[in-house]
């Protein structure tokens, strides 16, 4: 009898949770739509950032702010504590996935040090630990990242594209100092996915103040793109599309069966169709992002470009320049409308000097309409 009651209770609990989740998922889009409608009515942007999940749109935006000296934290990015927690959790995840291939002594030594993060890691904030406990976690992280075998395993994961090693180094520093006050350098690494439509105004000097819109790149967010393009049709903005080069052998967050480079090409094609459907001819800038990681994967790690088997016509060599040229042609081949002016740049979003080099060519057409794209 007791077991029957317990089973019924579990079924009821599951049913309540399901109905609650459905209520949340139905109401959330309505809230987002209201917020997005307000944004659309109050802002006509000069630049629109588009690209899939993890393409580097938000990092580019923060780098633009760094270029202009505007590093004030205004838009509710992650706290330092949650950032540090994410760095620890992701590092532990790499360790868990590769435990069988790591030195058993290392795993035995590190596991107790970072063990608190495994069961419900997302709910553990380092501020809730003592200074001594934080130093133990920092020591565990340090031991892992100093191990050659762990670094080899890390380079095989998709975290490699997001510079988890850089995140972990900052996390170790914060944990050792027991200091979780806000640090501006975390803006580039916080890794939270953009949801919704975020307007920003950036002052580039010489009287040039531009409004930039960052729109979420997840598939659920891409349904907002046509509406946004329709709304901003009158101001003819520059559409900056980010395509991460390093994703040629990775799969999508939303669908682990789909290659991320294929997804990026398909998304770009959809953007062109949206422009055609709405009868707008924006200037388009394609930024081939994450070139540093791409070069590391192709040249140093010798991961073939056609490892997935989806790019039979891709170069067989391990020359990054040749591979980038091929990717560029694949994107430009999809541009069939002669009225569209398209330019391309290869960048590493974490290198601010490279951002500075290409930013003038993105801004120039706004000051001189006769600029000739190539």
NORDA-V825513 format. One line per field, one symbol per residue. psi: psi as a letter, one per 20 degrees, with the letter a starting at -180 (. if undefined). Layout:
# NORDA-V825513
psi = ???
This chain:
# NORDA-V825513
psi = gghgggghgggggggggghghggghhhghgggggghggghhipoqhpppqrrpjikghggghhhhhhjjnjpoikkrqrhghggggggghghgggghjhiirohhgghhhghhjhhigglhiiophhirrhghhhgggggggggiiphhghghhiirihhijlhggghghggggghilokqpphiihhihjppppapoqqppojrkjopqpppopqiqhhhiiigggghhhjhhimrpooppoohijhjrrqghoiipqhgggggghghhghhggghilqmqpppooorlhghgggggghiloqhkhijimhiqqirkohgggggggghhghhioioiipppqqqprohiohhhghgihhhhhghhhoijpoq.
